[in-house]
Amino acid sequence: MKQNNYLIPRRSFLKGTGVCMALPALEIMGPAICHGTTKTKNTIPLRLGVFHKGNGIDPANWQATGKEDDFTLSKNLEPLAKYKKDIAILSNVSNQPKGDHYGAMPLFMTGHQTRNPGYSFDQVIADHVGTETQFKSFQLSAEPVDVRSTTLNSLSYDKEGRGLFVERNAQFAFDRLFRGLGDTSVRNELSSILDAVKEPASSLMKKASTADKNVLSNYLDSIREVEVAIQKQEQDGASRPHLEKVGSEVIQLDDFPSKMKTMVDLVALAFWTDATRVASCIMALESSRRIHDFLGLKADFHWSSHFERNKKLTEEFNIANTWYVHQFGLAIEKMKSLKEHDGTSVFDHTVLLFGSGLSHGGKHLGANLPLVMAGGKQTGLNTGKLLDYPDQPPHANCLLSIIQHFGVQQQEYSKSTGTLDRLFTRGA
C-alpha cells in the first residue's frame, strides 16, 4: 500500500487558467515539514526583509535612552512600543564622519559610502539562500524614479555592482509574485485570481487538515485584501483630471499610504508563499521630495530634513519620520498575522532591518546611523534590547553579522573590521 499519498510537494501551486499561485507551508506538504517526521534544520526558512527610509533623522527625536535591557523609546520610535520585545535598536553603529544623499543608500546596504556601489549584503545572502525559490530576491519601491542617480533608486547590487531591477508598480509586483506576467488578454478576462483557482483550491481543502484549512483561509483572505487594494488604486487613478491641466488636484498624494501598505503586505506575502526569502522595500528615497500632505505637512521631505534652527521644519520632519516608523511597525504586524503550518508566524522566521544611510539629515552625517532590527522567536536575533556600541564600529560590521547569521561562510565584508557582538544570541 502506498504511504503518504495525500502529501503534496513543498513547491506546490494552485493552478487555474492563466494563473499559477504559490502556496504557504502546509502540513500536507512533503515529509520534511510534516508532524511526526524527522526534524530538519530550518524547515521553515529564515527570511530577510530590508526597509529603507531616506533623508536621515533628527537625532534628538530618534535616539532611545536608557540601559540595554531597560530603555525608553524616543518620539520617532514610539509607534514600535507594542513591539518593544521584538526589536533591537542599534546605537553608534557606523563611523563615517560625513555623509551625502548620493552615497547614503550604498552605505546602508554595503557599508561603504560611494556612488559606485559593490555587492550589497542582501545579495550576498540571496545568492546563498535564494536557489530554491521562484525569485532569488525581490525589490520594491513605494517611490518613483529619481533620474539624477542610480544610487538614489536602488538598494540591491549584484557581484558586478549592477543595480537590480526595482518594481515600483504594485499591480506588476502582484502579477509577478502571484500571477506571472503571462498573456495580458487572459489576465484582463479574469475578474479575480481567486476565481481562477477556485476549483483547485476547493480540491486542496478536501485534503487539508484543520490547521491547514485555517492557514489556507487566512492566505486566500490576505490575497483578496491586497487585490482589492490594488483595484481601488487603479480606480482612483483613472478618475484623476488630465495631466495637461497641471492643477494641484492631479497629484493625489492621499494614495501614498495605501500604496505603502500594499508594498509592505506584498513583502509579507512573498515570504509566506516562499516566492522569495530576501526582499527589500524603498519606503522613501534619499533626497525624496515627497510632500506628506496626508499628514497635514507642507514642506517636502528633503527640505524638512534641513530643519536646524527652524521649529516648523523640525516638527514636520519628525512627524514624517514617525509615520515611516509606523509603516515598519505595520510590516511587523502583517508578518505576525500570517501563520505557518506549525502555528508560528512569518515574523517568527524573519529578520528585518529598517533605517537610513544618513543620521543627521541636515548635516548629512554618516555616523551613528538610525538602525532598527526586528525578528521573531526562531531568528536568533537579540531582541528587546538597546544595543549601544560606544567604539562606533563600521556599519559593515553589522552587515557582516547578518550575512554570517544566514549561513554564509565569510570573515570579511566591505569595510568590516569584525562583527557586532550581542546582535544575535544563537545561530538561526
C-alpha positions in Angstrom: 0.0 0.0 0.0 1.4 3.4 -1.0 2.2 5.5 2.0 1.5 9.3 2.4 -0.3 9.5 -0.9 -2.1 12.6 0.5 1.1 14.6 0.6 1.9 17.3 -1.9 5.4 18.8 -2.8 6.7 21.8 -0.9 6.9 23.9 -4.0 3.2 23.3 -4.9 1.0 25.9 -6.7 -2.7 26.5 -7.2 -3.1 26.4 -11.0 -6.0 27.8 -13.0 -6.4 29.2 -16.4 -3.6 31.7 -16.9 -2.8 31.6 -13.2 -0.1 29.9 -11.1 -0.2 30.9 -7.4 2.3 29.9 -4.8 1.1 28.4 -1.5 2.2 28.8 2.1 3.7 25.9 4.0 1.1 23.3 4.9 1.1 20.1 7.0 0.3 18.0 3.9 3.4 19.2 2.1 6.3 16.6 2.0 7.7 14.7 5.0 10.3 17.3 5.7 7.7 19.6 7.2 5.1 17.2 8.4 4.4 16.4 12.1 5.8 13.1 13.2 8.8 13.1 10.8 12.4 13.7 11.5 13.0 17.3 12.3 15.3 19.1 9.8 17.1 22.4 10.5 15.2 25.5 9.2 12.2 23.5 7.9 10.5 26.9 7.7 13.3 29.0 6.1 14.8 32.1 7.6 14.0 35.3 5.6 15.5 38.8 5.3 13.4 41.9 4.8 15.1 45.3 4.4 13.1 48.6 4.7 14.8 51.9 3.8 13.8 55.4 4.7 15.8 58.2 3.2 16.8 61.7 4.4 18.2 60.7 7.7 16.7 61.7 11.1 16.7 64.4 13.8 18.9 62.7 16.4 17.2 64.5 19.3 13.9 62.8 18.5 15.3 59.5 17.3 17.7 58.2 19.9 16.3 55.8 22.5 17.6 56.3 26.1 18.4 54.1 29.0 20.2 50.8 29.5 20.4 47.7 27.3 17.5 45.9 28.9 15.7 48.9 30.3 15.2 51.7 27.8 12.7 54.3 26.7 11.6 54.7 23.1 12.1 58.1 21.5 9.3 60.2 19.9 10.2 58.8 16.5 10.2 55.2 17.7 7.1 55.4 19.8 5.0 53.5 17.1 7.1 50.4 17.9 6.1 50.4 21.6 3.8 47.3 21.2 6.7 45.5 19.5 9.4 46.6 22.0 10.2 42.9 22.8 10.6 42.1 19.1 13.1 44.8 18.2 16.8 45.7 18.7 17.7 49.3 18.4 21.3 49.9 17.3 23.2 52.9 18.6 26.6 54.3 17.5 26.9 51.9 14.5 28.8 53.5 11.6 31.9 55.7 11.9 31.5 57.5 8.6 32.1 61.2 9.6 30.4 62.9 6.6 27.6 61.6 4.5 25.7 62.6 1.4 22.5 61.6 -0.3 24.1 60.0 -3.3 26.2 57.7 -1.2 23.7 57.0 1.6 21.8 54.1 0.2 25.1 52.3 -0.7 26.3 52.9 2.8 23.1 51.4 4.2 23.4 48.3 2.0 27.1 47.8 1.6 28.8 49.6 4.5 30.6 51.8 2.0 29.6 55.3 1.2 30.1 55.6 -2.5 28.5 56.5 -5.8 29.8 53.2 -7.3 28.3 50.5 -5.1 29.6 47.0 -5.0 28.0 43.7 -3.9 25.1 44.6 -1.5 24.7 42.5 1.7 21.2 41.3 0.8 22.5 39.9 -2.5 25.3 38.1 -0.7 22.6 36.4 1.3 20.3 35.9 -1.7 23.0 34.2 -3.6 23.3 31.8 -0.7 19.7 31.1 0.2 17.7 32.0 -2.9 18.4 29.0 -5.1 15.2 27.2 -4.2 12.7 30.0 -4.6 11.0 31.5 -7.7 12.8 34.8 -7.1 16.3 34.9 -5.6 15.3 38.3 -4.2 12.5 40.8 -4.8 13.0 44.6 -4.8 10.1 47.0 -4.3 9.8 50.8 -4.0 6.9 53.0 -3.0 8.7 55.9 -4.6 9.0 56.9 -8.3 12.4 57.0 -10.1 14.7 59.9 -9.3 16.6 60.5 -12.6 19.6 62.1 -11.0 21.5 59.0 -10.0 21.2 55.2 -9.9 22.3 55.3 -6.3 19.1 57.2 -5.4 16.9 54.5 -6.8 18.4 51.1 -6.0 19.2 49.3 -2.8 20.4 46.0 -4.2 23.5 45.4 -6.3 24.9 42.1 -7.7 28.5 40.9 -7.6 29.4 43.1 -10.5 27.9 46.2 -8.8 24.9 46.3 -11.2 21.8 47.7 -9.7 19.0 45.1 -9.6 15.5 45.8 -11.0 13.2 47.5 -8.6 9.4 47.1 -9.0 7.5 50.3 -8.4 4.2 49.3 -9.8 2.1 47.5 -7.2 0.0 45.7 -9.9 3.0 44.4 -11.7 4.6 43.3 -8.5 1.4 41.4 -7.6 1.3 39.8 -11.0 4.9 38.7 -10.8 4.5 37.3 -7.4 1.1 35.6 -7.7 0.0 35.6 -11.3 3.0 35.6 -13.6 3.2 38.1 -16.4 1.5 35.8 -18.9 -0.9 36.9 -21.6 -2.4 40.3 -20.9 -5.7 39.4 -22.6 -6.1 36.3 -20.4 -5.4 38.4 -17.2 -8.0 41.0 -18.3 -10.6 38.3 -18.7 -10.1 37.1 -15.1 -12.2 39.0 -12.6 -10.0 37.7 -9.8 -7.1 35.5 -9.3 -9.2 33.7 -6.6 -11.9 33.0 -9.2 -9.3 31.4 -11.4 -8.1 29.0 -8.7 -11.5 28.3 -7.1 -11.7 24.7 -8.2 -8.1 23.7 -7.3 -8.4 25.5 -4.0 -11.6 23.6 -3.2 -9.9 20.3 -4.1 -6.9 21.1 -1.9 -9.3 22.0 1.0 -10.6 18.4 0.9 -7.1 17.0 1.6 -6.2 19.7 4.2 -6.1 19.2 7.9 -8.0 21.5 10.2 -4.8 23.5 10.8 -4.2 23.7 7.0 -7.7 24.9 6.3 -7.1 27.7 8.7 -3.8 28.6 7.0 -5.4 28.4 3.5 -8.4 30.5 4.5 -6.1 33.2 6.0 -3.9 33.0 2.9 -6.8 33.5 0.5 -8.3 36.3 2.5 -4.9 38.1 2.5 -4.6 37.7 -1.3 -8.0 39.1 -1.7 -7.2 42.1 0.6 -4.1 43.0 -1.5 -6.0 42.5 -4.7 -8.9 44.8 -3.6 -6.4 47.5 -2.5 -4.7 47.4 -5.9 -8.0 47.6 -7.8 -9.0 50.6 -5.7 -5.8 52.4 -6.5 -6.4 51.8 -10.2 -9.9 53.2 -10.0 -8.8 56.3 -8.1 -6.0 56.9 -10.6 -8.4 56.6 -13.5 -10.6 59.3 -12.1 -7.9 61.9 -11.9 -8.0 65.0 -14.2 -5.9 65.1 -17.3 -2.3 65.8 -16.7 -2.3 68.7 -19.1 -4.5 70.7 -16.6 -1.5 70.8 -14.3 -3.7 71.5 -11.3 -2.8 70.6 -7.7 -5.6 68.0 -7.8 -3.5 65.9 -10.3 -1.0 65.0 -7.5 -3.1 62.6 -5.4 -0.7 62.0 -2.5 -3.6 60.7 -0.5 -3.0 57.5 -2.4 0.5 57.1 -1.0 -0.4 55.5 2.4 -2.4 52.8 0.6 0.4 52.1 -1.8 2.8 51.8 1.1 0.6 49.3 2.9 0.3 47.3 -0.3 4.0 47.2 -0.8 4.6 46.1 2.8 1.9 43.5 2.5 3.5 42.1 -0.7 6.8 41.6 1.1 5.0 39.6 3.9 3.0 37.5 1.4 6.1 36.8 -0.7 7.8 35.4 2.3 4.7 33.4 3.4 4.4 31.8 -0.1 8.2 31.2 -0.3 8.2 33.2 -3.5 11.5 34.6 -2.2 13.5 34.7 1.1 15.1 38.0 0.6 13.2 41.2 -0.1 13.7 45.0 0.1 11.4 47.9 0.0 12.3 51.6 -0.5 9.8 53.5 1.6 11.4 56.8 0.9 14.3 57.6 -1.5 17.3 59.5 -0.3 16.6 63.2 -1.1 13.0 62.4 -1.5 10.9 65.4 -2.4 7.6 63.9 -1.3 5.1 66.2 0.4 3.2 64.2 3.1 0.1 66.3 2.8 -2.0 63.4 4.1 -0.3 64.2 7.4 -1.0 67.9 7.2 2.6 68.7 6.2 3.5 71.4 3.7 7.3 71.1 3.2 8.8 68.4 1.0 10.6 65.7 2.8 14.2 66.6 1.8 13.6 70.3 2.6 12.3 69.5 6.0 15.4 67.3 6.7 17.3 70.6 6.8 15.5 71.5 9.9 18.2 73.2 12.0 17.0 76.4 13.7 13.6 76.1 12.1 10.9 75.0 14.6 8.3 74.3 11.9 10.6 72.2 9.7 11.7 70.3 12.8 8.1 69.5 13.6 7.3 68.4 10.1 10.4 66.3 9.7 9.7 64.4 12.8 6.1 63.8 12.0 7.1 62.3 8.7 9.8 60.1 10.2 7.5 58.9 12.9 5.0 57.9 10.2 7.7 55.8 8.4 8.5 54.1 11.6 4.8 53.3 12.0 4.8 51.7 8.5 7.7 49.5 9.6 5.5 48.5 12.6 2.7 47.6 10.2 5.2 45.3 8.4 5.9 43.5 11.7 2.1 43.3 12.4 1.3 41.8 9.0 4.0 39.2 9.3 2.8 38.3 12.8 -0.7 37.8 11.4 0.4 35.2 8.8 0.6 31.8 10.3 2.8 28.9 9.3 1.8 25.2 9.4 3.3 24.7 12.8 1.5 27.6 14.4 4.4 30.0 14.3 4.2 33.2 12.2 6.1 34.5 9.2 7.6 37.1 11.6 9.0 34.3 13.8 11.2 33.3 11.0 12.1 36.7 9.6 15.0 39.1 10.3 14.1 42.7 9.4 16.3 45.8 9.0 14.9 49.3 9.0 16.8 52.6 8.7 18.7 55.1 6.7 22.2 55.7 5.4 22.2 59.2 6.9 22.0 60.1 10.5 21.5 63.8 11.0 19.5 64.8 7.9 20.5 68.5 7.7 24.2 68.0 8.5 24.5 64.9 6.2 26.3 62.8 8.8 27.1 59.1 8.1 28.0 58.2 11.7 25.6 56.7 14.3 23.0 55.6 11.6 19.4 55.2 12.6 19.0 51.4 12.6 16.3 49.2 14.0 16.2 45.4 13.6 13.3 43.1 14.3 12.8 39.4 14.4 10.7 36.6 15.8 11.4 33.7 18.2 13.1 31.5 15.6 15.5 34.1 14.2 18.2 34.2 17.0 18.1 38.0 17.0 18.8 39.5 20.4 15.5 41.5 20.7 14.1 43.7 23.4 17.4 45.5 23.5 19.0 48.9 23.1 22.4 47.8 21.8 25.0 50.6 22.1 28.4 50.4 20.5 30.5 53.2 22.0 33.5 52.4 19.9 31.5 53.2 16.8 32.2 50.1 14.6 31.7 50.5 10.9 28.2 49.6 9.6 29.8 46.9 7.5 30.3 45.0 10.8 26.5 44.9 11.3 26.0 43.7 7.7 28.7 41.0 8.1 27.0 39.8 11.3 23.7 39.4 9.3 25.5 37.7 6.4 27.1 35.2 8.7 23.8 34.6 10.5 22.3 33.4 7.3 25.0 30.8 6.9 27.3 32.5 4.5 30.9 31.4 5.4 33.0 34.6 5.0 35.0 36.5 7.5 35.1 39.9 5.8 32.6 42.2 4.0 33.2 45.6 2.5 34.9 47.8 5.2 34.3 45.5 8.1 36.7 45.1 11.0 34.8 42.3 12.6 31.2 41.6 13.6 28.8 43.2 16.2 28.7 41.4 19.5 25.3 40.8 21.1 23.3 41.3 17.9 22.4 37.6 17.7 22.1 35.2 20.6 22.4 32.0 18.6 22.5 30.6 15.1 19.4 30.6 13.0 
